[in-house]
Amino acid sequence: MPARTPPPTAPPPTARRRRAPLPPSFLSSALHLAALFFTLAAAATAPVPVAANEAAPAAPATTNETAANGTAAPAAVPDSGSFIAGSNPLHEAVGLFIFQALLVIVVARLLYIPISYLRQPRVLSEVFAGIVLGVSGMCRIPGFKANVFPDTNVSHFNLVAQFGLMFFLFLVGLELDPHFFIRDIRKSSAIAFSGLLVPFAASFGLSALLFNHYQHNDTPGSPDSFGAFSVFVAATLSLTTFPDIARTLTERKLQSSPFGHAVLASAAVDDVAAWCLLLFVISLDNNVAAPQTAAYVFLVMVAYAAFLWLAVRPVLVHWADRSASSDSVSQIVVFLVLALVIASSFFTEALGANAMFGGFLIGAIVPHNHSFAVDLVEKLEDLVNIFFMPLYFFYSGYHTDLTLLHDGDAWGFIVLAALIGTMGKLIGAGLAAKFVNNMPWREATAVGVIMNTKGLLEFVVLNLGYQSKVINPKVYAILIVATIVSNFVTVPLFSAVYPSGPKAKSPEPPTPESPREPSAAGAAIQGGDAKNAALEAQGSSSTATLFHDSASLAVLAYLPNMESVPAMMVLTELLRLSSNPLTVKALRLIRLSERNSTVMIATDTDTALRKDPVASVFRSYAALSGVQVDTALAVSSIDAFPDHIVTAAESSAVDLVLLPRTEPASSSATAASPAHHPSDHHHHHHTAVDDGLRNALIERVHRAAPCPVAVFLDRGFASPSDDGYDGPKHVLVIYSGGRDGRAALDLGARLAAAGPARVRVSLAYIRPSNNTAATDTAHPPPLTPTTPSARGAFVFPSAADDHDDKADEAYFDSAISRIAAASAAGPDGGSDAGVVSVTRATAGAAPAHAAAEAYGSGAAVDLLVVSGRMYRTQAAVAGWVDREVAASVLVVQASSAGAARRGGGGVVVGSV
């Protein structure tokens, strides 16, 4: 055999521009699509199973049969049910269902990616998945239909979907808080019933047209059949879904406004009225020939609901009170609640209503005390929303045959149905909001628009009507498409009518005509330097009010998670020791996710704040330390976090905003406890921060905050050292001049005021290379950079950007004496040992090298304080801070918005 020719050697790679990596979500979606394509292709090309009336292939010979030559035939290998043995897993009931569920869930999730950008509910993607895979899409391929969705398996699939619907509507009932009904019941009832009755009455004309045009030939021509048909159509076009309205308001931060209160109360009343209407419709449908039986079923359900409220709800209240003493609801309580759901669903199904009413009623009576309802939702919502709900709403689209909509009349009825539903809500709810609630026309119109949010409930009604054959496939397709159109129109129409909720005010432009006069204490502390005082008066320095006679300090502490709490407590404790008094506004922000539990938290933030572990831990620390703390909690999208922080800083008139940043696990593990020995601490290298200290939240807060912003990157500042060292924290302040540099220097002075037993401060002044100021011969000579880099060149801001060499030098000199005095006057007083060392260096072309020399020249550093301008504008400095520094980092930025509003306003550090 000839030798194989080796492949030609590839030429050495040449330097090319590195492409940005694709986002993980894109790669994941591409892999899902590729796998889905090959799976569907295999299913579509698979042979169609043999029908029952066709000749089956000859069975193989068994061990008792004899071959033609008289010898025993070989024994047939039994079917092991494995694809290795040639068995088709889609011919097994379990295997087929698993594949169907996986296919539906994946397709629905992929379709939700583009729909989410349009701010549409997830239920639409699940309906679209049914259209793509159903009779209008892939099921038109015979091989796919026979192998993936055979008619014999539909009942099994639908059974699981109905079981999931029971628990889903239990979650819907949990979201209805009774206090929504109590809150101004008269005005909310006027909006709710007007918005329900106007479209309901207007829909009867459309019902008559649809019945005569499409339905009359498919149903008996009796008045009873038209009655059930018309009630179904009217209910479809007049319902409102509370959960979707609550999410829409929460996304726009309107849930706590008077407008949001009115809408939520009206939607809650409308939702309950809609369920009563739906109960009547189902009772009528199941007993068309005996209307009196339908009336009995309705009355028994009303009595059953009263029994649950009066007899069962007190038991649930007792369970909620007992669960308040633990972190979460116990497993036995969850079991008992789920058993109630199943038993109630069985009763309502046996009564002749529907199993879903049993689940909904149990959810509606669950108390919201102590976040009991929220805890139950968190236990169940992922399984129900990810697995069960796509299976149910998939069938809404699966049975939608778009090929039936081949005439202009059908599309005319779609437009007419969408208009009647939308305009009926707009007229009914909008006029009631205007003339009963005395709302302005803009808000009243917005109420009418958002009350048209139908969402999942309308699809549930349509499925019930289709399964009971009250509406035929063509009318069903018309109403499904009209519902989709109505949902797509509601969100953008509401955004156009009511464009935004309350947002943080944008920073006002600077007003140089009315500069703030510096205080006498401030001028004295600055050493009497006339030029520096002039800079302060012009608002070009953030330190005009940093040091004055008052020692009080107000801080806004942003608490994103539990990991940030220990370090924030240690930093707050140091500020407490140097402030009299220290007041802290602790802001806890929770991301608004796809989970309904976050919407429930947003509508009841008071209860959530009492139960939140992050806020509770910080409150406990404040109570023990004597810190005046005010905690607040908000739920919103991540994009709105900066608005919440800025708004809280403005309303609380704070002097400093603290934004914590935490290391990823890969880096924090190596830098969690910095050692207190220079040999193993100064040259420590660790993984870079994910996005450093320059993410979008920090930048937006810095641009709009009315005061300086300090970004705290914790690398073990609150953790005990490995060698048991429990001495004072060593803080290194790298001063580079300018407004940011002075703010960093002043914050270092505030920390030094805690006393030398707790904080020791080192100062390093990195000056520009052309600095003509005299260098103190007692200090080390200027550093010569060993690795000059154009990328790391320290380009100082121009004079217009508040840099002045003499003023910066004078401010640094005065800070030395001020920090020494602060240490001596601190709680441990009598010593000026709080100042460890003072370094002056010329940056040259490598400020990162100069900073590293200062960092490694003395004792181990626990906290590095740098200016925001130095970090943001110097790539080499940012890289050194992110990758080489093992100490915790505090990046201080003097807000330009604060300078404009307060004449240079900054952190009120107090007298030292």
N, C-alpha and C positions, 0 to 999 in steps of 0.2 A: 504494500500500500504506500503510495507516495506520501512524502511528508507534507503536512499542511503548511501552506504559505502563511507566515505571520502577517498580521495586518500592518499596514504602514504606520510608522511612528508619527504621532500627531506633532505638529510644530509647537514650539513653546508658546504659551499664551502671551499675548501682548496686553499692554495696559489698556484697559477700556473703562469707560465710565460705569460705575456700579449702579445697577438698577435698584430702585426701591422695591423691597419685598412686597408681595401681594398681601392684602389683609387676610387674617385667618378666616374671617367669615366668608370671603370670596372663595378661598381654596376649599373650605368645607362644603360650600354650596356646589362648587364644580364637581367635587368627588361624589356628592349625593346624586347629582344629575347624571353623571356617567354611569354609576351603578344602577340607577333607576332605568336608564335607557336600555342597558343590556338585559336587565331583568324582564322588562316589558317586551323586548324583542324576542326573548326566549319563550315567554308565555304566548305571544301572538303566533309564533310559528310552530308551537307544539301541536300534535295531532288532536283533533276533536275526539272526545270520548265517544265510544260506540253507544248508540241509542239502544233502548231496551228491546225494540222490535227488530233490530238488525241481527244478523247472524254473528254469533260470537266466535272467535277463533278456537280452533281445536285445542282441547286441554292436553297437556303433556302426559305421557305414559306414567302410570304409577308403578309402585313396586310389585303389585299383584298382577300387572299386565305382562304379556309375553311378547317379545319381538317376533317378527315374521320368521326369523331363522330358528325359533324355538328357544332362544336363550332369554334369560330374564333381562328386562330393560333396566337401564341405570336409574337409580332413584332420583327424582326431581328435587332440586334444591328449594326448600320452602322460602316463601317470600318473607324477607326479614324486615320489610318496611323501610329499608335504607336506600338512598339513591345510589349507594355503591353497588347494591345488588340489582340496580335497574328500576327500582320502584320510584314512581312519581310522587313527591311529597304533596303536590296539589290535589291528589286524589284521596288524601286522608282528610277527615273533617277538621282535626286539630291543626294539622300543618297548613291547610288552606286558610283557616281563620287567622292564624298567626301571620301568614303572608299578607292577607288582606289588610289586617290592622296595621302592619308595618308600612305597607304601601300608602294607605290613606294618611297616616300620621306624617310620613315624610313629605308627601306631595303637599299636604295642607301647610306644613311648616315652611316649605320652600316658597309657596305662593304668598305666604304672609310677609316675606321679605319686602317685595315691592309695595304691598298694600299698607304696610306699617308706615312707609314714608308719606302716604296720603292721610295718615291718622285715622284709618278706618278700623272698626272692630275686627278681632280675629275670626269671628264667626263667618265673615264673608269669605275668607280664604278657605275655610272648611267647606262652604257651599261651592266655591269654585273648584275645589278638589273633586267634589262629586260630579260637577259638570264635565271636567276634563276626563275623568275615569268612567263616567256613566254612559247613559244611552245616547248622549249627544257627542261623546268623544270616543275613548278607546273601546268601549263596549260595542261599537259599530263594526269592530274587527271580530269575525266569528271565533277565531282561535283564542283571542283574549277573553271574550265573553264566556266561552265554554270552560276555560281553564281557571280563570281568576275570579269571575263573578257569575258562577252558574246559578240558575234559578233555584236549584235544590238547596243552596246554601244561604239564600237570602234570609230565611226565617231565623237561622242561627245567628247571623250577623246582627239582625234587627233586635233580637232578644237581648244581646249584650248591650247594644246601644240604648235600649229602653231602660235597662237596669242602671246604666250610667246617668241617664236623664233624671232618674229619681234622686240621685245624690247631687247632681248639678243644681237642681231646683231647691234642694235643701240648702246649698250654699247661697243661692239667690235670696232665699228667705232670711238667711243669716245677715245679709247686708241691709235688710230693712230694720232700721232702729226706731223703736216706738216714739222716741222723743221728736222725730220728724213730724208725726201726726199731731202731737201736742203743741208744737210750735206754730202759733197763729193758724189754727185749724180753719177759721172762717175764710180767710183770704186764700189760703192754699186750696181749700175745697172749691172755691169759685173758679180758680184757674184750672184745676184738675178736671172737674166735671164739665166745664165749658169746652175744654180741649178734647174731652172724650165724646160728648154728645153731638157736637157740630159735625165732625167728620163721620160719626156713626150714622146720623140722619142723612147726610149727603150721599152716603155710599149706597143707599137703597136704590137710587136711580141707576147707578152703574150696575148693581146686582141684577136689576130687571133686564138691562141691555145684554149683559153677559149670559144670563140664563136663556133668553130667547135666541141669542145668536149662536151659542156653542153648547149649552148644557141641556136644552130642552129634549133633544133626541136621545140623550144618554140616561135620563132619569124619568120616572113616571110623571106624567103631566098633572100631578095633583098639587093643590095649594101647599100641602105639607112639605113636599120635596123642595118647593121654592122657598118656603119659610126657613128651613135649615140652611139652604144655600145662601140666602140673602144675609142671614145672621152671621155666617162664617165670613163672607166677604166684608161685611161691615166691621166685624171685630178685627179682621186683618188690617184694615186701613186706619183704625182709630186707637190702637194700643200704643203704650209708651213703656219703655224699659228703663227702670230705675238704675241698674248697675252701669249701663253705658252712659247715662247722663251724669252720674257721679264721677266717672272717670274723666269725661270731657271737661267738667268744671275743675277737677283737681289738676289736670294738665295745664289749665290756664290760671291756676292759683285764685279761683273764684269761689271755692267751696266755703270759705269763711266770711265772705262779703255778704251784705244784705241781699244783693241779687242772688248769690248762690244759696243762701238760706231759703229764700222764697221759691227758687226752682226746685231744690231738693225736697222741700216739704210738699210742693205740688206734685212732683214726680212720685213720691212715696204714696200719696193718696191716690193718684192715677193708677199706680201699679196695683194697689189692692183692689180698686174698682175694676181694673182690667181682669184680674184673676177671678173676681166674682162673675164678670161677664163671660169669661172663658168657661167657668164651671157651668153656667147656664147653657152655653152653647153645646158643650159636650153632653150634658144631661139630655138636652133636646135631641141631639143627634142619635144617642143610644136608644131613645124611646120616641121615635117619630110617630109610631102608630098609637102611642099611649101618652099624650101630653101630661096627664095627671101623674103618671109615674115619674116623669122628668121633674115635676114640681116637688114630689116627695123626696127625690134624690137631692135636689137643691136645698130643701129645708133641713134634711138630715145632716148635710154637710155644714150648714150654718150652725146647727146645734153641736156638731162635733168640734168645730172651731172654737165655740164658746167653752166647751168642756176642756179642751186643751189649754185654753188661756186661764181658766179659773182653777183647774185641778192639777194639771201637769206642770204649768209654768212655775208655780211656787216650789216644786221639787227641783226644777232646774236652777232657780235662784239660789236655793240652798247649796246645790253642787257648785255653783259659781262662787259663792262666798267661801266654801271650804277650799276651793282651788286657788283662792287669792293668796294664801300663805305659801304657795310653792311657785317655782319658776314657770311651770307649764302645767297644762291639764294632764292629769294622770291617765294611764292607759285604761283603767277600769271605767272612768267617767266617759272616755271616748267610746268604749264598747257599749255602755248603756245608752248613750245618745244615738249611736248608729243602730242599735237594736230598736229604739223608738222609731227611727226613720223607717226601717224595714217593716215593722209592725203597722205603723200608720199607713204606709203605702199599700200594704196588703188589704187593710180595711177599706180604703177609698177605691181600690180596684174591685174588690168584691161588691162594694156598694153600687158600682156601675158608673162611677165618675172616671177617674184615671189614677194610676199609681203615683203620678208626678205630684198630684195635689197633696198626698200624704207627706211626701218629703218637704214640699214647700211650707206646709203648715207647721211642721216641727221646727223648721228653720226660723219661721216668723215669730215663734214664741220663746226662742232661746234668748235669755237676758244678755245685755251688753255690759253688765257690771264687771269691773275688774278685767276688762279685755277678754272675757270668757268667749264671746262670739269670735273675736279675732283669732284667739288661740285655736279654736276648732277649725276655722277656715284655713289657717296655716298648716294644720295636720292633713287636710284632705285635698286642697285646691290643686296641687301639682298633678296628682294622679288623675283627678277628675278632668281637669282642663287639658292635660296633655294626651291622655289616653281615651277617656270615654267620650268627651264632647266631639272630637273630630269624627268619631264613628257615627254619632247621631246626626249631626248637621251635614255630614257627607251625603246622607240619603236625601236631603233637600235638593242637592244638586244632581244626585244620581238619577232621580226620576224626572228631572227637568229635561224634556225633549225639545230642544230648540228648533229642530226641523219642523215642528208643528207650527212655528211662527213664520209661515211662509207668505202670508198675505198682509196687505196694508191695514186691514181692520184690526188684526191682532196687535200690531205695533201702535195703532191708535188707542186701543184699550189700555195698553201699557202706559202710555203718556197720560191718559185720562185718569187712571188709577193713582199714578204718582202725584198728579196735580190735586186730586180730591183729598188724598191723605195729607199732603203738605199744606195746602191752602186751608183745609179744615182746621188743622192744629193752629196755623198762624192766625186765623180769624177768631176761633173760639178762645184759645189760651191767651192770645195777644190782647184782645179787647178786654177780657177779664182782668188781665194784669194792669191795663191802662185805667179802666174805670172803677175797678174794685180796690186794687192795690195802689192806685194813684202813681204808677211808675211813669217815668218819661217815655216818650214814644220809642226812643232807641232801645231802652231796656225792655219795654213791653214787646216790641218786635222780636228781640232776641229770645224772650221767653217763649213766644209762639214758635220760633224756629227750632229751638232745642227740645221742646216737647214733642217734636216730630221724630225724635230718636226712637226707633223701634227695635233694631238689633235682633237678639235671639228669640224674643217672645213671639214675634210675628212668624218666624220660621217654624216654631213649635205649633202654632195654630194651623199653619198651612199643611204641615205633616199630618196632623190629626184629621183635617178635612180630606186629604188625599187618601189616607189609609181607610177611612170610613166611607170612601166613595161618594162623599157629598159633592165634591168637585172633580171633574174629569181631568185627564192629563193636559189638555190644551189650556183650560182655565188655570190649572195649577202652574203651568209654565208662564202664563201671562202675569199672574200675581207674584211669582218668584222674581221675575225680572223687574217688575214694578217695585218690589221691596228693595232689591239691590240698588236700583236707580235712586230711590228715596233716601237710602242710607248714604249713598255717595254724595248726594246734594246737600244733606243736612250740615255736615261738618264745615265745608267751605262757605256755605251761606251764613252759618253762625259766625265764622271768623270775619266775614265781610261786614255783618251788622254790628258785631261786638268784637272789635279787632283784638283787644288785649285786656288782660287783667291788670291789677295794680302791680307796677314794677318800680324798681329803684329809680330814683330821679337821676338823670344824667348830670354829670358834673358841669357846673356853670363855668363859663370862660373867666380867665383872670380879670380882675378889675384893678389895674394899677393906679387909677385915679384916687382910690381910697385905701392906701396901704395901712397895714396895722402898725401902730407904734409899739416898739419893744418896751417891755416892762423895765422899771428901774433895776429890779433884781437881776433881770436877764442881762442888762448892759454891764452891771457890776461884775457878774460872774464871768462874762466874756473878757474880762481883763481890761476893760476900758478902751479896747482897740476901736478907733473911730471907723476904720474901713469895714471891719467885721460888723459893727453895729449898723452901718449903712446897708450892708448886704442883708442883715436880718430885717431891717425896716422895709426893704423892697420885697420881702417875701421870698427871696431867693434861697434862704436857708430854712430847713425844717425845724430849727432849734430855737426859734424865738421864744417859745414858751416851754422849752424842755426843762429848764431849771428856774424855779421861782420859789417864793416863800412857802407855798402850799406843798405838802408832801403827799397829797392824795393822788391816786391813779385809778383810772377806769379802763378796763381791758375787755375786749371781746375775744373769747376763746372758742374757736370752732372745733367741735368734737365729731369727727367723722365715724369713728369706730372705737372699740374698746382698746385696741393696741395703742392709740394715741393718748389715752387717759393718764397712765403713770408718769410719762415725761411731762405732760402739761401740768400735772399736780406739783412736780418738783420745781418746774419753772415758776409756777404761780406762788409756791411757797417762798422762793427767793425774792420775788417781787413783793410779797406780803411783808417780809421782814424789813423792807426798805420803804414801805408806803404806809401812810396813816391818814385815812384808811385805804385799803385796796378793795375795789368793787369789780366784780367779774360778771359779765354777761356770757353765759355758757349757751352756745347755739348748737343744737343737735339737728342735723339734717338727714333725712332718710330718702333714698332714691325711690321715685315712683316707678315701679316695675310693672310687668304684665300681670303680676299677682293681684287679685282682688283685695287681699288683706291690706296692701298698702293704701288702697283707696279708702278702706274702712278706717285705717289709722288717720288718714288726712281729714276725715269728717268728724273725728273725735280726738283731737290732739291732746286735750286735757288728760283724759284717761291714759292715753299712750305715753304721755310724759311722766306720769306717776309710775308706770310700769317699766319704762325703758331702763335697762341696766346701765347703759353708758351714763345717762344723766343722773341716775340714782347714785352711782359711785362717786361722781364728782360732787354732788350735793352733800354726800356724807363727809367727804374730805373737807368741804367748806365749813360744815357745821362744827367739825372737830378743831379746825384751825382758826375759826373766827373770821373767815373771809365772807364778805357780803356777796352772795351769788344769786343771780336771777337766771333760771334755766328756761329755755324756750325750745320748742320742737316744731318742725315743718316738714312736709312731704312734698316733693316736687321732682321734676326731671333734673338730671345733672346739669343741663344747660342753664337752668334757673338758679343753681346754687350761688353763683356770684351775686345775683340780684338780692337774694335773701341775706347774704352776709353784709352787703353794703347797706341795705335798708336797716338791718339791725344796728349797724355801727352808727348810722345817722340818727335813728330814733333814740338810741341810748346815749348819744354824745360821748362815745368812748375816746380815749387818747391813744390806744394802740390796738391793732388787730393781730391776733396770733393764729397763724395757719399751720397746723402740724402736717408733717410729711413723715411717712414711715418707710423704712427700707424693705425691699422684697426679701423673702425668706432666704434666698441664696446668698445675700450679702449681709443681712442682719445676723445670720448665724455666726459669721466670722468677726463681726464688729460689734457684737452685742455688749461686751464688757471690756472696754479699753483698759489695757494694763497700765499700771502706774510706774513703768520703768522705761526710760527712753530707748533702750536698746531694742525692745520688741514692740515699740508703739509708734515711733516716728515714721518708720518706713513701711508701715502696714499697707497692704494692697488688697482691695476687695472689689467685688463685682460692681459695675456702675449702676447708679440709680436708674429706674425705668425711664423716666423722662426728666430726671433732675429736679430742679426747683423752678422750672419754666413751663409748667403746663398752663392750659387755657384758663383754669379757675384762678390761679394765682395772678396771671397777667390782667385778667378782667377786674379782679378785686383791687389790684394796685392802681389801675387807671381811674377807678371810680370811688375809691374809699376816701372818706373825709379826714383821714389821719394816717400816720405811718403804718406799714404792714411788715410784720416780722414772720418770716417763714422758718419754721423749726423742723429740721431734719434730725430725728432722734436715732442715734446709733448706740444706745445704751446709757444715756445720761441719767436715767432713773434706776439703772440696774447696779447691783453691787459688783465690785471688781472681783476678778478671779483670785487675786492674792489677798483678799480680805481688807484692802485699804478702805478706810472710812474717814479720810481727812477732807479738807476743803476742796471744792471743785475749782479746777484751774481753767480760767477763761482767757482766751487770747483774742484781742480785738485788733483786727487789721484795718488801719485807717488810711483812706486814700483821698480824703478831702471831698468837697462837694456836699450837697444836701444829704444824700444817702450816707456818706461817710460820717457826717456829724451826727446823724440819727443813730448810726451803729455805735459811735463813741459814747453817746449819751446813754444808750441802753446798757452798755457795758458799765458805765458809772452807776446806773441804778442797781445793777446786780452787785456791784462792789459794795454798795451801801448795806448789804445784808451782813457784812462783817467778815474779817479775815478768817474766822473759824469756819466759815462756810464757803466763802468765795475768795480766790486769789486771782488777780487780774494782771495780765501782761499786755503791753501796748506795742504795736509795730506801725510806724508811719512809713508807708511806701510812697515816695515822692516822685514826680516826673524827672526825667533825666536832665532837663534844662532848669531845674529849680536853683535859683540863685541865693536862697536863704542860707544863712550860716549854719554849718553843721556842728553840733556839740561834740567837742573832741573827747568828751567822756564816754561817748557812745561808739560802738563799732563803726569802722569806715563803711562807705557804701559798698554794697555787694556787686560783684562783676558777674554778669550772666555767663554761664558756661555753655548753654545751648540756645543761642539767640534764635528766635523764630518770628518770621513776619506775621504769622497767624496769631501769635501771642503778644504782639506789640501792644503796649499800654498807651492807647490814644486817649489822652485826657480830654474831657469836654472843653468846649470853648468858654470864654468869659461869659457869654450869654447863657451858658448852662450852669452858672453859679460857681465856677471854679476860680479861685484867686489864691495864688501861692502864699502870699503873706498872711492873708486871712486864715487859710488852712493851717499854716504853721502856728499862728497865734492861738488858734482854737485848740490845737493839739497840746501846746504848752500849758494852756489854762486847764485842760482836761486832766493833765498829770496831777496838778495840785488838787483839783476837785475830787478826783478818784481817791487820792490819798486821804483827803479830809473826810470823804464819805466812809472809807473803811474805818477811820478812827472814831467817827461819830455813830457807827453802826451799833447793833445790839451788843456786840462784843467789845466796843470802844476801847480807848486807851492805847491803840497801836495803829501805826500806819503801814503795817506789813502786808496790807491787802494788795499793794502794787509790787509785783514780783520783779518785773524788768521792763525797760523801755528801749525800743530799737528804732533807729532811723536808718532808712536805706533808700538809695536811688534806684528806681525800677529799671532804668535802661530800656532794653527791648524785650525783657522777659520778666514781667511782674509775677508770674507764677513761680519762677525760681526764687525771687526775693521773698515771696510769701512762704514758700516751702522752707527757706533758710530760717525765717523767723519762727516758723512752726516747730522746727526740729532743733532749735538752738538751746532750749532750756528744758524745764520740767515737762512731763507729759501733759497734754492738753485734753480736757474733757469737753469743752465747748469752744468752737471757733465762731467768732462774730465777724462778718464781712458785710460790706455795703452791697446793695442790690445792683447799683450801676457797675461796680467792678465785676460782679458775677455775670451780669447779663451781657456786657460788652466785650469781655475778654474770654475768648474760647479756651485759651490755655488755663486760665484761672478756674473756669467752670469745670474743665476736665480734671484738674488737680483736686478740686473740692469733691467732685462726684466719685472719683476713682481711687485717689491716693490717701485722702484724709480719713483717719479712723475715728476721729472725735465727732461728736454731734455738731451740727452746724446751725447757725442762726443768721439768716440773710435779711437785712433790714433795708426797707425801701421807704423813702419819704414820699408820700403821695402828692402828686401835682394837684390833684383835686382838692386835697386838704390845704395846700398852700394858697390856692386861689380863694377858698372860702374863708380861711382863718388867718390870712396874712402870714403864711408860713407855718401854720399850726402844726404841731407835732405831738410827740409823747410828753405828757406832763410828768416829768421825772421827779420834781420836787427839790427842795433845798438840800444841799449836801454840806 
